[in-house]
Amino acid sequence: MTTLMAIGGAIHPQRPTVLQEFVRRAGGVSARIVILPQASALKDTGEHYEEVFRSLGAANAHALKFQQRSETTQPEFIEQLRQASGIFIAGGNQMRLSALLGGTPLEAGLLSAYRRGCVVGGTSAGAAILSKTMIAYGKNGATPREGILQFTPGLGFTEKFTFDQHFRQRDRLGRLIYAVATHPGLLGIGVDEDTAAIVQDDEFITVCGSGAVTIVDGREITATDVAEIEQRGVVAVANLKVHILTDGCVYDGKTRAARIPQKTLLVE
């Protein structure tokens, strides 16, 4: 089984439910977690997550500390990835990650670890980098407009989904719709802060956390003028499907169907 955890950023410091779930899926007290802090400009990001994961019960949490592409060939880094049960990619700037890791032995080691069953999670920029088609940057707003975002290649753990983060908090629906309109076979996943979209076997998405996951499905789009609009004009899209899913909801990427757990309101 393969597992990706795309986290929308701004994890609640006192109730880190999504990180607890990451540790649980990585093996709990037996978890061996490797942290990649390179997207962050803060020097203590690696140490911070080492402390957090150990406080959540992980037996071992270690940050790989390097800043140059030439350092990605170090055998000890590759060996740590081979032994890892969980890999966590910190937030910051996803372009730092793609420029640093793209085409390196470390990138190959990450993909190999994922394919053998290591849980791979990322928050904010670390979520964006998970997909092959990565949203590098863009503008906010609920309306899709020409040029609202910029794509670049990500690390490629999945080719089916593209992830956007801080989703509701930064009003990013427009750019995710634009992304899907440019290629309706791509499924757009917008993840709110303090929330995770957990993708198993590149098919099933489970929501964990205090916010929502917005799924933008363009498979049944009947028409769009996205290829003809210029100069920041508004893009038209017909027959787009959108799901808003919260904690415990499940989405089947094969059937494109969502399941919402039944809730009963207790009234006195």
C-alpha positions as YAML, in Angstrom:
chain: A
units: angstrom
residues:
- id: 1
  name: MET
  ca: [0.00, 0.00, 0.00]
- id: 2
  name: THR
  ca: [1.21, 3.53, -0.81]
- id: 3
  name: THR
  ca: [0.20, 6.52, 1.31]
- id: 4
  name: LEU
  ca: [0.55, 10.25, 0.67]
- id: 5
  name: MET
  ca: [-0.50, 12.88, 3.20]
- id: 6
  name: ALA
  ca: [-0.96, 16.34, 1.72]
- id: 7
  name: ILE
  ca: [-1.38, 18.81, 4.60]
- id: 8
  name: GLY
  ca: [-2.67, 22.33, 3.99]
- id: 9
  name: GLY
  ca: [-0.27, 24.09, 6.38]
- id: 10
  name: ALA
  ca: [-0.73, 25.94, 9.70]
- id: 11
  name: ILE
  ca: [-1.03, 22.79, 11.80]
- id: 12
  name: HIS
  ca: [-2.61, 23.48, 15.19]
- id: 13
  name: PRO
  ca: [0.30, 23.48, 17.69]
- id: 14
  name: GLN
  ca: [-1.76, 22.28, 20.67]
- id: 15
  name: ARG
  ca: [-3.89, 19.75, 18.76]
- id: 16
  name: PRO
  ca: [-1.70, 18.39, 15.95]
- id: 17
  name: THR
  ca: [-4.23, 15.79, 14.85]
- id: 18
  name: VAL
  ca: [-2.85, 15.48, 11.34]
- id: 19
  name: LEU
  ca: [0.71, 14.92, 12.59]
- id: 20
  name: GLN
  ca: [-0.54, 12.35, 15.07]
- id: 21
  name: GLU
  ca: [-2.18, 10.54, 12.15]
- id: 22
  name: PHE
  ca: [1.06, 10.73, 10.17]
- id: 23
  name: VAL
  ca: [3.01, 9.16, 13.04]
- id: 24
  name: ARG
  ca: [0.35, 6.46, 13.48]
- id: 25
  name: ARG
  ca: [0.48, 5.50, 9.82]
- id: 26
  name: ALA
  ca: [4.30, 5.55, 9.85]
- id: 27
  name: GLY
  ca: [4.40, 2.97, 12.64]
- id: 28
  name: GLY
  ca: [3.62, 4.77, 15.90]
- id: 29
  name: VAL
  ca: [6.26, 4.13, 18.55]
- id: 30
  name: SER
  ca: [8.28, 2.17, 15.98]
- id: 31
  name: ALA
  ca: [8.19, 4.97, 13.38]
- id: 32
  name: ARG
  ca: [11.45, 6.02, 11.75]
- id: 33
  name: ILE
  ca: [10.78, 9.47, 10.32]
- id: 34
  name: VAL
  ca: [13.07, 11.35, 7.95]
- id: 35
  name: ILE
  ca: [12.41, 15.11, 7.70]
- id: 36
  name: LEU
  ca: [13.22, 17.35, 4.73]
- id: 37
  name: PRO
  ca: [13.24, 20.98, 5.96]
- id: 38
  name: GLN
  ca: [14.83, 22.54, 2.85]
- id: 39
  name: ALA
  ca: [11.74, 24.46, 1.67]
- id: 40
  name: SER
  ca: [11.87, 26.60, 4.81]
- id: 41
  name: ALA
  ca: [14.08, 29.67, 5.23]
- id: 42
  name: LEU
  ca: [14.13, 29.13, 9.01]
- id: 43
  name: LYS
  ca: [17.28, 27.46, 10.32]
- id: 44
  name: ASP
  ca: [15.58, 25.49, 13.10]
- id: 45
  name: THR
  ca: [12.77, 23.89, 11.03]
- id: 46
  name: GLY
  ca: [14.41, 20.48, 11.04]
- id: 47
  name: GLU
  ca: [14.99, 20.52, 14.79]
- id: 48
  name: HIS
  ca: [11.43, 21.72, 15.37]
- id: 49
  name: TYR
  ca: [9.90, 18.74, 13.58]
- id: 50
  name: GLU
  ca: [12.33, 16.33, 15.22]
- id: 51
  name: GLU
  ca: [11.01, 17.48, 18.59]
- id: 52
  name: VAL
  ca: [7.37, 17.41, 17.46]
- id: 53
  name: PHE
  ca: [7.48, 13.87, 16.10]
- id: 54
  name: ARG
  ca: [9.34, 12.55, 19.13]
- id: 55
  name: SER
  ca: [6.79, 14.22, 21.41]
- id: 56
  name: LEU
  ca: [4.06, 12.39, 19.46]
- id: 57
  name: GLY
  ca: [5.69, 9.05, 20.20]
- id: 58
  name: ALA
  ca: [7.90, 8.34, 17.18]
- id: 59
  name: ALA
  ca: [10.93, 6.28, 18.17]
- id: 60
  name: ASN
  ca: [13.20, 8.07, 15.73]
- id: 61
  name: ALA
  ca: [12.89, 11.38, 13.89]
- id: 62
  name: HIS
  ca: [15.86, 12.85, 12.04]
- id: 63
  name: ALA
  ca: [16.18, 15.84, 9.70]
- id: 64
  name: LEU
  ca: [18.44, 15.66, 6.65]
- id: 65
  name: LYS
  ca: [20.46, 18.86, 6.75]
- id: 66
  name: PHE
  ca: [21.81, 20.05, 3.41]
- id: 67
  name: GLN
  ca: [21.31, 23.00, 1.10]
- id: 68
  name: GLN
  ca: [23.27, 22.13, -2.06]
- id: 69
  name: ARG
  ca: [22.49, 19.71, -4.89]
- id: 70
  name: SER
  ca: [26.01, 18.29, -4.59]
- id: 71
  name: GLU
  ca: [25.14, 17.04, -1.10]
- id: 72
  name: THR
  ca: [22.24, 14.87, -2.27]
- id: 73
  name: THR
  ca: [24.62, 12.06, -3.26]
- id: 74
  name: GLN
  ca: [25.71, 11.36, 0.30]
- id: 75
  name: PRO
  ca: [25.29, 7.62, 0.97]
- id: 76
  name: GLU
  ca: [24.07, 8.18, 4.54]
- id: 77
  name: PHE
  ca: [21.10, 10.20, 3.27]
- id: 78
  name: ILE
  ca: [20.08, 7.47, 0.84]
- id: 79
  name: GLU
  ca: [20.47, 4.84, 3.56]
- id: 80
  name: GLN
  ca: [18.21, 6.79, 5.93]
- id: 81
  name: LEU
  ca: [15.54, 6.88, 3.23]
- id: 82
  name: ARG
  ca: [15.87, 3.11, 2.79]
- id: 83
  name: GLN
  ca: [15.22, 2.60, 6.49]
- id: 84
  name: ALA
  ca: [12.47, 5.22, 6.88]
- id: 85
  name: SER
  ca: [8.86, 4.31, 7.61]
- id: 86
  name: GLY
  ca: [7.79, 7.95, 7.21]
- id: 87
  name: ILE
  ca: [9.13, 10.90, 5.21]
- id: 88
  name: PHE
  ca: [7.93, 14.40, 6.08]
- id: 89
  name: ILE
  ca: [8.50, 17.44, 3.86]
- id: 90
  name: ALA
  ca: [8.26, 20.79, 5.66]
- id: 91
  name: GLY
  ca: [6.65, 23.95, 4.31]
- id: 92
  name: GLY
  ca: [8.19, 27.08, 2.84]
- id: 93
  name: ASN
  ca: [8.79, 27.53, -0.89]
- id: 94
  name: GLN
  ca: [8.14, 24.51, -3.11]
- id: 95
  name: MET
  ca: [10.44, 25.87, -5.81]
- id: 96
  name: ARG
  ca: [13.36, 25.47, -3.40]
- id: 97
  name: LEU
  ca: [12.52, 21.77, -3.19]
- id: 98
  name: SER
  ca: [12.10, 21.14, -6.91]
- id: 99
  name: ALA
  ca: [15.27, 23.06, -7.81]
- id: 100
  name: LEU
  ca: [17.29, 21.32, -5.09]
- id: 101
  name: LEU
  ca: [16.03, 17.74, -5.45]
- id: 102
  name: GLY
  ca: [14.92, 17.39, -9.07]
- id: 103
  name: GLY
  ca: [16.96, 14.79, -10.96]
- id: 104
  name: THR
  ca: [19.13, 13.84, -7.99]
- id: 105
  name: PRO
  ca: [19.80, 10.45, -6.36]
- id: 106
  name: LEU
  ca: [17.88, 11.73, -3.34]
- id: 107
  name: GLU
  ca: [14.77, 12.30, -5.45]
- id: 108
  name: ALA
  ca: [15.09, 8.73, -6.74]
- id: 109
  name: GLY
  ca: [15.48, 7.53, -3.16]
- id: 110
  name: LEU
  ca: [12.32, 9.33, -2.10]
- id: 111
  name: LEU
  ca: [10.27, 7.75, -4.88]
- id: 112
  name: SER
  ca: [11.73, 4.32, -4.13]
- id: 113
  name: ALA
  ca: [10.84, 4.65, -0.44]
- id: 114
  name: TYR
  ca: [7.28, 5.65, -1.32]
- id: 115
  name: ARG
  ca: [6.81, 2.71, -3.69]
- id: 116
  name: ARG
  ca: [7.91, 0.21, -1.05]
- id: 117
  name: GLY
  ca: [5.28, 1.55, 1.39]
- id: 118
  name: CYS
  ca: [6.94, 4.38, 3.30]
- id: 119
  name: VAL
  ca: [4.35, 7.02, 4.25]
- id: 120
  name: VAL
  ca: [5.16, 10.35, 2.60]
- id: 121
  name: GLY
  ca: [3.67, 13.55, 3.99]
- id: 122
  name: GLY
  ca: [4.17, 17.22, 3.37]
- id: 123
  name: THR
  ca: [2.72, 20.44, 4.71]
- id: 124
  name: SER
  ca: [2.10, 23.62, 2.68]
- id: 125
  name: ALA
  ca: [4.95, 23.68, 0.11]
- id: 126
  name: GLY
  ca: [5.66, 20.10, 1.12]
- id: 127
  name: ALA
  ca: [2.14, 19.19, -0.01]
- id: 128
  name: ALA
  ca: [2.41, 21.02, -3.34]
- id: 129
  name: ILE
  ca: [5.64, 19.23, -4.27]
- id: 130
  name: LEU
  ca: [4.07, 15.76, -3.94]
- id: 131
  name: SER
  ca: [2.42, 15.79, -7.37]
- id: 132
  name: LYS
  ca: [4.06, 15.50, -10.78]
- id: 133
  name: THR
  ca: [2.18, 18.59, -11.94]
- id: 134
  name: MET
  ca: [2.93, 21.13, -9.21]
- id: 135
  name: ILE
  ca: [1.27, 24.49, -8.61]
- id: 136
  name: ALA
  ca: [4.40, 26.58, -8.07]
- id: 137
  name: TYR
  ca: [2.74, 29.92, -7.39]
- id: 138
  name: GLY
  ca: [-0.19, 32.03, -8.44]
- id: 139
  name: LYS
  ca: [-2.83, 34.56, -7.46]
- id: 140
  name: ASN
  ca: [-5.79, 34.23, -5.12]
- id: 141
  name: GLY
  ca: [-9.47, 34.61, -5.92]
- id: 142
  name: ALA
  ca: [-12.58, 32.50, -6.44]
- id: 143
  name: THR
  ca: [-12.78, 33.15, -10.20]
- id: 144
  name: PRO
  ca: [-10.56, 31.31, -12.71]
- id: 145
  name: ARG
  ca: [-8.59, 33.77, -14.82]
- id: 146
  name: GLU
  ca: [-5.95, 33.45, -17.51]
- id: 147
  name: GLY
  ca: [-2.48, 33.30, -15.99]
- id: 148
  name: ILE
  ca: [-3.74, 32.85, -12.42]
- id: 149
  name: LEU
  ca: [-1.12, 30.19, -11.71]
- id: 150
  name: GLN
  ca: [2.21, 28.77, -12.78]
- id: 151
  name: PHE
  ca: [2.84, 25.04, -13.15]
- id: 152
  name: THR
  ca: [6.24, 23.39, -12.74]
- id: 153
  name: PRO
  ca: [7.23, 19.72, -12.30]
- id: 154
  name: GLY
  ca: [7.04, 18.39, -8.76]
- id: 155
  name: LEU
  ca: [8.52, 15.23, -7.26]
- id: 156
  name: GLY
  ca: [5.96, 13.01, -8.95]
- id: 157
  name: PHE
  ca: [4.61, 10.77, -6.21]
- id: 158
  name: THR
  ca: [1.30, 11.00, -8.10]
- id: 159
  name: GLU
  ca: [0.37, 11.86, -11.67]
- id: 160
  name: LYS
  ca: [-3.39, 11.87, -11.04]
- id: 161
  name: PHE
  ca: [-3.73, 14.71, -8.54]
- id: 162
  name: THR
  ca: [-2.45, 18.23, -8.11]
- id: 163
  name: PHE
  ca: [-2.46, 19.75, -4.63]
- id: 164
  name: ASP
  ca: [-3.08, 23.31, -3.49]
- id: 165
  name: GLN
  ca: [-2.70, 24.34, 0.15]
- id: 166
  name: HIS
  ca: [-3.90, 27.05, 2.57]
- id: 167
  name: PHE
  ca: [-6.90, 26.63, 0.32]
- id: 168
  name: ARG
  ca: [-9.93, 28.29, 1.87]
- id: 169
  name: GLN
  ca: [-7.84, 30.63, 4.02]
- id: 170
  name: ARG
  ca: [-6.17, 32.15, 0.94]
- id: 171
  name: ASP
  ca: [-9.16, 31.94, -1.42]
- id: 172
  name: ARG
  ca: [-7.53, 29.66, -4.01]
- id: 173
  name: LEU
  ca: [-10.55, 28.09, -5.69]
- id: 174
  name: GLY
  ca: [-10.10, 30.08, -8.91]
- id: 175
  name: ARG
  ca: [-6.59, 28.86, -9.57]
- id: 176
  name: LEU
  ca: [-7.47, 25.23, -8.87]
- id: 177
  name: ILE
  ca: [-10.40, 25.43, -11.29]
- id: 178
  name: TYR
  ca: [-8.06, 26.95, -13.86]
- id: 179
  name: ALA
  ca: [-5.57, 24.12, -13.31]
- id: 180
  name: VAL
  ca: [-8.24, 21.49, -13.92]
- id: 181
  name: ALA
  ca: [-9.73, 23.34, -16.89]
- id: 182
  name: THR
  ca: [-6.34, 23.26, -18.65]
- id: 183
  name: HIS
  ca: [-6.33, 19.45, -18.34]
- id: 184
  name: PRO
  ca: [-9.66, 17.97, -17.23]
- id: 185
  name: GLY
  ca: [-8.07, 14.58, -16.58]
- id: 186
  name: LEU
  ca: [-6.17, 16.08, -13.64]
- id: 187
  name: LEU
  ca: [-8.01, 15.98, -10.31]
- id: 188
  name: GLY
  ca: [-7.55, 19.15, -8.23]
- id: 189
  name: ILE
  ca: [-7.20, 18.76, -4.46]
- id: 190
  name: GLY
  ca: [-7.44, 21.94, -2.37]
- id: 191
  name: VAL
  ca: [-6.46, 21.37, 1.27]
- id: 192
  name: ASP
  ca: [-7.38, 23.77, 4.07]
- id: 193
  name: GLU
  ca: [-5.02, 24.61, 6.91]
- id: 194
  name: ASP
  ca: [-4.74, 22.09, 9.76]
- id: 195
  name: THR
  ca: [-6.19, 19.47, 7.43]
- id: 196
  name: ALA
  ca: [-4.82, 16.53, 5.46]
- id: 197
  name: ALA
  ca: [-5.88, 14.76, 2.27]
- id: 198
  name: ILE
  ca: [-4.64, 11.20, 2.78]
- id: 199
  name: VAL
  ca: [-4.22, 9.40, -0.54]
- id: 200
  name: GLN
  ca: [-3.95, 5.61, -0.48]
- id: 201
  name: ASP
  ca: [-2.84, 3.56, -3.48]
- id: 202
  name: ASP
  ca: [-3.16, 6.66, -5.66]
- id: 203
  name: GLU
  ca: [-6.96, 6.26, -5.58]
- id: 204
  name: PHE
  ca: [-8.72, 6.75, -2.25]
- id: 205
  name: ILE
  ca: [-8.69, 10.06, -0.36]
- id: 206
  name: THR
  ca: [-9.59, 10.30, 3.32]
- id: 207
  name: VAL
  ca: [-9.91, 13.67, 5.04]
- id: 208
  name: CYS
  ca: [-8.36, 14.28, 8.46]
- id: 209
  name: GLY
  ca: [-8.31, 17.51, 10.45]
- id: 210
  name: SER
  ca: [-10.31, 20.59, 11.39]
- id: 211
  name: GLY
  ca: [-10.91, 22.04, 7.92]
- id: 212
  name: ALA
  ca: [-12.04, 20.77, 4.54]
- id: 213
  name: VAL
  ca: [-10.64, 19.29, 1.37]
- id: 214
  name: THR
  ca: [-12.07, 20.68, -1.87]
- id: 215
  name: ILE
  ca: [-11.98, 18.29, -4.82]
- id: 216
  name: VAL
  ca: [-12.33, 19.80, -8.28]
- id: 217
  name: ASP
  ca: [-13.23, 17.16, -10.88]
- id: 218
  name: GLY
  ca: [-13.14, 18.17, -14.53]
- id: 219
  name: ARG
  ca: [-13.67, 14.79, -16.17]
- id: 220
  name: GLU
  ca: [-17.23, 15.69, -17.22]
- id: 221
  name: ILE
  ca: [-16.45, 19.21, -18.42]
- id: 222
  name: THR
  ca: [-18.44, 19.78, -21.60]
- id: 223
  name: ALA
  ca: [-16.87, 23.06, -22.70]
- id: 224
  name: THR
  ca: [-14.29, 25.66, -21.66]
- id: 225
  name: ASP
  ca: [-12.64, 28.62, -23.36]
- id: 226
  name: VAL
  ca: [-9.46, 28.35, -21.27]
- id: 227
  name: ALA
  ca: [-7.26, 28.11, -24.37]
- id: 228
  name: GLU
  ca: [-8.65, 31.30, -25.91]
- id: 229
  name: ILE
  ca: [-8.67, 33.75, -23.00]
- id: 230
  name: GLU
  ca: [-5.86, 36.31, -22.71]
- id: 231
  name: GLN
  ca: [-4.78, 39.25, -20.54]
- id: 232
  name: ARG
  ca: [-6.12, 37.97, -17.22]
- id: 233
  name: GLY
  ca: [-9.60, 37.45, -18.62]
- id: 234
  name: VAL
  ca: [-12.18, 35.30, -16.85]
- id: 235
  name: VAL
  ca: [-12.34, 31.66, -17.97]
- id: 236
  name: ALA
  ca: [-15.68, 29.90, -18.59]
- id: 237
  name: VAL
  ca: [-16.10, 26.25, -17.60]
- id: 238
  name: ALA
  ca: [-19.24, 24.14, -18.05]
- id: 239
  name: ASN
  ca: [-20.23, 21.03, -16.09]
- id: 240
  name: LEU
  ca: [-17.45, 21.15, -13.52]
- id: 241
  name: LYS
  ca: [-17.97, 19.03, -10.39]
- id: 242
  name: VAL
  ca: [-16.84, 20.18, -6.93]
- id: 243
  name: HIS
  ca: [-16.87, 18.25, -3.63]
- id: 244
  name: ILE
  ca: [-16.35, 19.78, -0.18]
- id: 245
  name: LEU
  ca: [-15.25, 17.05, 2.24]
- id: 246
  name: THR
  ca: [-14.49, 17.21, 5.96]
- id: 247
  name: ASP
  ca: [-12.96, 14.95, 8.62]
- id: 248
  name: GLY
  ca: [-13.82, 11.31, 8.00]
- id: 249
  name: CYS
  ca: [-15.15, 11.79, 4.48]
- id: 250
  name: VAL
  ca: [-13.79, 9.53, 1.73]
- id: 251
  name: TYR
  ca: [-13.38, 10.08, -2.00]
- id: 252
  name: ASP
  ca: [-12.89, 7.25, -4.50]
- id: 253
  name: GLY
  ca: [-10.67, 8.47, -7.31]
- id: 254
  name: LYS
  ca: [-11.61, 5.52, -9.51]
- id: 255
  name: THR
  ca: [-15.39, 5.99, -9.41]
- id: 256
  name: ARG
  ca: [-15.17, 9.75, -8.71]
- id: 257
  name: ALA
  ca: [-17.70, 9.33, -5.90]
- id: 258
  name: ALA
  ca: [-17.59, 10.86, -2.40]
- id: 259
  name: ARG
  ca: [-18.88, 9.32, 0.81]
- id: 260
  name: ILE
  ca: [-19.91, 11.49, 3.76]
- id: 261
  name: PRO
  ca: [-20.35, 9.72, 7.12]
- id: 262
  name: GLN
  ca: [-23.86, 9.90, 8.51]
- id: 263
  name: LYS
  ca: [-24.22, 12.27, 11.45]
- id: 264
  name: THR
  ca: [-27.10, 12.38, 13.90]
- id: 265
  name: LEU
  ca: [-28.01, 15.63, 15.63]
- id: 266
  name: LEU
  ca: [-28.97, 14.99, 19.23]
- id: 267
  name: VAL
  ca: [-31.93, 17.15, 20.22]
- id: 268
  name: GLU
  ca: [-33.26, 17.22, 23.75]
...
